[in-house]
Amino acid sequence: MIDIKINITDRNGNKHEVSAPTDMAMNLMEVVRSYELAPEGTIGVCGGMAMCASCQCYVLSNTELPEMSDDEEAMLSEAFDVKANSRLGCQIQMTPGLNGLEVELAPEC
């Protein structure tokens, strides 16, 4: 089992360094939920299907991420508070290459 370190700034501006397993097929949204870094019912509303943007985050590090899917791009085109570095947490799978990833949760819609 390989755990990676991720830095997450919650919606109140508090920074958290968390460990995320890479062998459990978790995505960033699920990591945020497991550490309760957003109130229940405010993140991952669609269950991780790239259909709601409640898990939108801003990528602050230069960590190389997987290509954005058409579904993710379409959802972000309709979301609020989108920035050039916006991604959907549900679309970022935890892999060893993401060690050191730094993100900030977007404001609740």
N, CA and C of each residue as an Amber inpcrd file, in Angstrom:
protein
   327
   0.8460000  -1.1890000   0.0000000   0.0000000   0.0000000   0.0000000
   0.8850000   1.2440000   0.0000000   0.5900000   2.1510000  -0.8960000
   1.3300000   3.4110000  -0.9700000   0.3710000   4.5470000  -0.6660000
   0.6830000   5.2940000   0.3840000  -0.0870000   6.4970000   0.6890000
   0.6920000   7.7060000   0.1920000  -0.0380000   8.6860000  -0.3220000
   0.5880000   9.9220000  -0.7570000   0.1060000  11.0540000   0.1300000
   0.8400000  12.1380000   0.1490000   0.4720000  13.3230000   0.9120000
  -0.1560000  14.3400000  -0.0340000  -1.2850000  14.8630000   0.3820000
  -1.9940000  15.8870000  -0.3810000  -2.2900000  17.0400000   0.5600000
  -2.1470000  18.2600000   0.0650000  -2.4600000  19.4520000   0.8410000
  -3.7690000  20.0300000   0.3200000  -4.7440000  20.1370000   1.2210000
  -6.0780000  20.6050000   0.8560000  -6.4380000  21.8130000   1.7080000
  -6.7950000  22.9130000   1.0500000  -7.3070000  24.0850000   1.7560000
  -8.8280000  24.0030000   1.6810000  -9.4690000  23.9680000   2.8610000
 -10.9250000  23.8310000   2.8840000 -11.5940000  25.1680000   2.5670000
 -12.9070000  25.1900000   2.5720000 -13.6590000  26.3930000   2.1930000
 -13.5820000  27.5010000   3.2280000 -13.0310000  27.2080000   4.4080000
 -12.8300000  28.2340000   5.4300000 -11.4040000  28.7730000   5.4190000
 -10.5840000  28.2810000   4.4760000  -9.2040000  28.7320000   4.3710000
  -8.2280000  27.9560000   5.2320000  -8.6900000  26.8980000   5.9000000
  -7.8150000  26.0740000   6.7340000  -7.0870000  25.0650000   5.8580000
  -5.7760000  24.9140000   6.1210000  -4.9670000  23.9890000   5.3380000
  -4.8240000  22.6690000   6.0780000  -4.9110000  21.5820000   5.3080000
  -4.8120000  20.2390000   5.8700000  -3.8540000  19.4180000   5.0200000
  -2.8920000  18.7650000   5.6730000  -2.0660000  17.7920000   4.9720000
  -2.6460000  16.4300000   5.3080000  -3.0750000  15.7020000   4.2980000
  -3.7200000  14.4140000   4.5190000  -2.9860000  13.3180000   3.7620000
  -3.1680000  12.1030000   4.2390000  -2.6430000  10.9290000   3.5520000
  -3.7690000  10.3180000   2.7340000  -3.4540000   9.9600000   1.5130000
  -4.4550000   9.3520000   0.6290000  -3.9100000   8.0380000   0.0890000
  -4.6760000   6.9550000   0.2320000  -4.2250000   5.6700000  -0.3100000
  -4.3340000   5.6470000  -1.8320000  -3.3800000   4.9960000  -2.4530000
  -3.4080000   4.8940000  -3.9170000  -3.8660000   3.5190000  -4.3800000
  -4.1680000   2.6340000  -3.4470000  -4.5500000   1.2710000  -3.8120000
  -6.0330000   0.9800000  -3.5660000  -6.8360000   2.0170000  -3.3630000
  -8.2540000   1.8140000  -3.0600000  -9.1730000   2.4410000  -4.1040000
  -8.6220000   2.8560000  -5.2380000  -9.3980000   3.4690000  -6.3270000
 -10.1870000   4.6760000  -5.8530000  -9.6080000   5.4440000  -4.9270000
 -10.2690000   6.6550000  -4.4290000  -9.9440000   7.8340000  -5.3330000
 -10.8770000   8.7870000  -5.3680000 -10.6010000  10.0410000  -6.0550000
 -10.4960000  11.1450000  -5.0150000 -10.1100000  12.3280000  -5.4490000
  -9.8950000  13.4400000  -4.5320000 -11.1610000  13.7970000  -3.7570000
 -12.3120000  13.7830000  -4.4090000 -13.5750000  14.0890000  -3.7380000
 -13.8110000  13.1230000  -2.5810000 -13.5210000  11.8420000  -2.7860000
 -13.7060000  10.8490000  -1.7280000 -12.7310000  11.0640000  -0.5790000
 -11.5240000  11.5020000  -0.8870000 -10.5500000  11.8100000   0.1640000
 -11.0600000  12.9820000   1.0090000 -11.5540000  14.0180000   0.3600000
 -12.1020000  15.1770000   1.0820000 -13.2430000  14.7330000   1.9820000
 -14.1100000  13.8910000   1.4800000 -15.2390000  13.3960000   2.2740000
 -14.7630000  12.5380000   3.4410000 -13.7860000  11.6880000   3.2140000
 -13.3240000  10.7910000   4.2780000 -12.6770000  11.5630000   5.4320000
 -12.0740000  12.6900000   5.1350000 -11.4830000  13.5200000   6.1880000
 -12.4550000  14.5930000   6.6970000 -13.6820000  14.5900000   6.1620000
 -14.7220000  15.5440000   6.5620000 -14.2390000  16.9950000   6.4560000
 -13.6310000  17.3200000   5.3000000 -13.1050000  18.6670000   5.0710000
 -14.1460000  19.5980000   4.4520000 -15.3310000  19.0780000   4.2060000
 -16.4650000  19.8800000   3.7350000 -17.7070000  19.3110000   4.4150000
 -18.6630000  20.1600000   4.7630000 -19.8640000  19.6540000   5.4290000
 -20.5800000  18.6090000   4.5700000 -21.1140000  17.5880000   5.2400000
 -21.8380000  16.5300000   4.5400000 -22.9500000  17.1300000   3.6900000
 -23.0750000  16.6200000   2.4860000 -24.1020000  17.1010000   1.5760000
 -23.6860000  18.2990000   0.7430000 -22.4260000  18.7520000   0.8990000
 -21.9690000  19.9080000   0.1200000 -20.8850000  19.5500000  -0.8780000
 -20.4560000  18.3080000  -0.8830000 -19.4160000  17.8860000  -1.8200000
 -19.7440000  16.4820000  -2.3150000 -19.6030000  16.2680000  -3.6040000
 -19.9050000  14.9720000  -4.1770000 -21.3870000  14.6690000  -4.2200000
 -22.1840000  15.6870000  -4.4310000 -23.6390000  15.5500000  -4.4260000
 -24.1020000  14.5280000  -5.4690000 -23.4560000  14.4890000  -6.6260000
 -23.8700000  13.5680000  -7.6950000 -23.2350000  12.1890000  -7.5410000
 -22.4370000  12.0000000  -6.5090000 -21.8070000  10.7060000  -6.2920000
 -20.5550000  10.4800000  -7.1110000 -19.9890000  11.5370000  -7.6580000
 -18.7480000  11.4020000  -8.4160000 -18.9330000  11.1250000  -9.8890000
 -20.0400000  11.5760000 -10.4480000 -20.3600000  11.3120000 -11.8520000
 -20.0480000  12.5050000 -12.7770000 -19.3750000  13.5330000 -12.2600000
 -19.0620000  14.7480000 -13.0360000 -20.3290000  15.4400000 -13.5220000
 -21.3540000  15.4620000 -12.6530000 -22.6340000  16.0400000 -13.0440000
 -23.0970000  17.1980000 -12.1610000 -22.2730000  17.6390000 -11.1920000
 -22.7820000  18.6880000 -10.3060000 -21.7660000  19.7770000  -9.9660000
 -20.4980000  19.5200000 -10.0700000 -19.4190000  20.4680000  -9.7640000
 -19.3260000  20.8410000  -8.2910000 -20.0000000  20.0980000  -7.3970000
 -19.8830000  20.3980000  -5.9630000 -18.4890000  20.0750000  -5.4270000
 -17.7120000  19.2830000  -6.1560000 -16.3530000  18.9350000  -5.7310000
 -15.2920000  19.7430000  -6.4780000 -15.7130000  20.8300000  -7.1090000
 -14.7500000  21.6470000  -7.8450000 -13.6470000  22.1150000  -6.9080000
 -12.4260000  22.0760000  -7.4050000 -11.2920000  22.5780000  -6.6350000
 -10.3480000  23.3090000  -7.5780000  -9.4730000  24.0860000  -6.9590000
  -8.4520000  24.8190000  -7.7030000  -7.1160000  24.1260000  -7.4450000
  -6.4300000  23.7300000  -8.4850000  -5.1430000  23.0620000  -8.3590000
  -4.0710000  24.1320000  -8.2030000  -3.3910000  24.1160000  -7.0560000
  -2.4140000  25.1490000  -6.7440000  -0.9770000  24.7200000  -7.0270000
  -0.7400000  23.4280000  -7.1440000   0.6120000  22.9360000  -7.3960000
   0.8010000  22.6550000  -8.8870000   2.0280000  22.3780000  -9.2600000
   2.3390000  22.0550000 -10.6570000   2.2700000  20.5580000 -10.9140000
   1.5700000  19.8460000 -10.0700000   1.4350000  18.3970000 -10.1970000
   0.7690000  18.0560000 -11.5280000   1.3510000  17.1070000 -12.2320000
   0.7720000  16.6960000 -13.5160000  -0.4760000  15.8530000 -13.2630000
  -1.5800000  16.3040000 -13.8190000  -2.8620000  15.6220000 -13.6560000
  -3.2630000  14.9370000 -14.9520000  -4.1600000  13.9610000 -14.8690000
  -4.6600000  13.3320000 -16.1000000  -5.4290000  14.3520000 -16.9340000
  -5.5160000  14.0850000 -18.2270000  -6.2970000  14.9490000 -19.1300000
  -7.7210000  15.0930000 -18.6300000  -8.2830000  16.2550000 -18.8570000
  -9.6680000  16.4980000 -18.4900000 -10.5760000  15.8060000 -19.5110000
 -11.5480000  15.0560000 -19.0070000 -12.4870000  14.3790000 -19.9040000
 -13.4770000  15.3920000 -20.4830000 -14.1700000  14.9800000 -21.5330000
 -15.1970000  15.8480000 -22.1230000 -16.3020000  16.1420000 -21.1180000
 -16.6870000  15.1440000 -20.3140000 -17.7360000  15.3390000 -19.3050000
 -17.3150000  16.3610000 -18.2550000 -16.0560000  16.2580000 -17.7990000
 -15.5620000  17.2050000 -16.8020000 -15.5140000  18.6140000 -17.3860000
 -15.0020000  18.7360000 -18.5900000 -14.9260000  20.0420000 -19.2450000
 -16.3130000  20.6540000 -19.4270000 -17.2860000  19.8450000 -19.8290000
 -18.6610000  20.3300000 -20.0170000 -19.2610000  20.7930000 -18.6950000
 -19.0220000  20.0410000 -17.6100000 -19.5780000  20.4200000 -16.3090000
 -18.9490000  21.7220000 -15.8250000 -17.6510000  21.8650000 -15.9840000
 -16.9870000  23.0980000 -15.5460000 -17.4280000  24.3030000 -16.3760000
 -17.8210000  24.0730000 -17.6170000 -18.2710000  25.1920000 -18.4540000
 -19.5930000  25.7690000 -17.9500000 -20.3180000  25.0060000 -17.1390000
 -21.6030000  25.4550000 -16.5920000 -21.5380000  25.8100000 -15.1120000
 -20.4000000  25.5750000 -14.4740000 -20.2740000  25.7680000 -13.0230000
 -19.9860000  27.2280000 -12.6730000 -20.1380000  27.5450000 -11.3890000
 -19.8320000  28.8760000 -10.8660000 -18.4000000  28.9100000 -10.3410000
 -17.8310000  30.1010000 -10.2440000 -16.5060000  30.3220000  -9.6470000
 -15.3990000  29.5170000 -10.3220000 -15.5320000  29.2600000 -11.6210000
 -14.5290000  28.4920000 -12.3580000 -13.3230000  29.3700000 -12.6650000
 -12.1420000  28.8000000 -12.4800000 -10.8790000  29.4720000 -12.7930000
 -10.1070000  28.6000000 -13.7810000  -9.0270000  29.1310000 -14.2840000
  -8.2040000  28.3800000 -15.2490000  -7.6610000  27.0890000 -14.6520000
  -7.4830000  27.0470000 -13.3260000  -6.9310000  25.8620000 -12.6700000
  -8.0060000  24.9980000 -12.0070000  -9.2600000  25.1810000 -12.3990000
 -10.3590000  24.3860000 -11.8330000 -10.3500000  22.9600000 -12.3600000
 -10.6430000  22.0310000 -11.4600000 -10.8590000  20.6210000 -11.8090000
 -11.9540000  20.0870000 -10.9010000 -12.5470000  18.9810000 -11.3060000
 -13.5160000  18.2930000 -10.4580000 -12.7640000  17.2180000  -9.6710000
 -12.8790000  17.2830000  -8.3580000 -12.1790000  16.3280000  -7.5060000
 -12.5600000  14.8820000  -7.7820000 -13.7980000  14.6640000  -8.2030000
 -14.2520000  13.2960000  -8.4750000 -13.5610000  12.6960000  -9.6970000
 -12.9110000  13.5010000 -10.4830000 -12.2500000  13.0300000 -11.6980000
 -10.7370000  12.8830000 -11.5340000 -10.2430000  13.1130000 -10.3190000
  -8.8030000  13.0050000 -10.0570000  -8.5640000  11.7760000  -9.1830000
  -8.1560000  10.6860000  -9.8060000  -7.8890000   9.4380000  -9.1030000
  -6.5630000   9.5350000  -8.3520000  -6.5290000   8.9670000  -7.1570000
  -5.3160000   8.9860000  -6.3430000  -4.2970000   7.9880000  -6.9010000
  -3.1650000   8.5070000  -7.3420000  -2.0770000   7.6890000  -7.8700000
  -0.7750000   8.1630000  -7.2420000   0.2570000   7.3300000  -7.2250000
   1.5320000   7.7440000  -6.6370000   2.0800000   9.0430000  -7.2360000
   1.8040000   9.3110000  -8.5020000   2.3010000  10.5150000  -9.1550000
   1.6950000  11.8090000  -8.6250000   0.6420000  11.7010000  -7.8310000
  -0.0040000  12.9030000  -7.2870000   0.5330000  13.2960000  -5.9150000
   1.5720000  12.6180000  -5.4460000   2.1650000  12.9740000  -4.1540000
   2.5590000  14.4470000  -4.1670000   2.1330000  15.1870000  -3.1560000
   2.4420000  16.6090000  -3.0690000   1.3950000  17.5090000  -3.7160000
   0.3520000  16.9340000  -4.2620000  -0.7290000  17.7180000  -4.8700000
  -1.2630000  18.7230000  -3.8570000  -1.4880000  19.9450000  -4.3110000
  -2.0460000  20.9930000  -3.4570000  -3.2630000  21.5680000  -4.1410000
  -4.4090000  21.5540000  -3.4300000  -5.6480000  22.0580000  -3.9750000
  -6.3760000  22.9210000  -2.9570000  -7.2680000  23.7410000  -3.4640000
  -8.1680000  24.5300000  -2.6220000  -9.5940000  24.2200000  -3.0720000
 -10.4810000  23.9380000  -2.1330000 -11.8670000  23.6710000  -2.4900000
 -12.5340000  24.9520000  -2.9470000 -13.2680000  24.8670000  -4.0350000
 -13.9980000  26.0260000  -4.5440000 -15.1590000  26.3390000  -3.5970000
 -15.6500000  27.5910000  -3.6000000 -16.7750000  27.9270000  -2.7360000
 -17.9930000  27.0490000  -3.0260000 -18.7850000  26.8270000  -1.9980000
 -19.9960000  26.0350000  -2.1520000 -20.9730000  26.7790000  -3.0500000
 -21.5910000  26.0500000  -3.9730000 -22.5600000  26.6770000  -4.8970000
 -23.9340000  26.7110000  -4.2930000
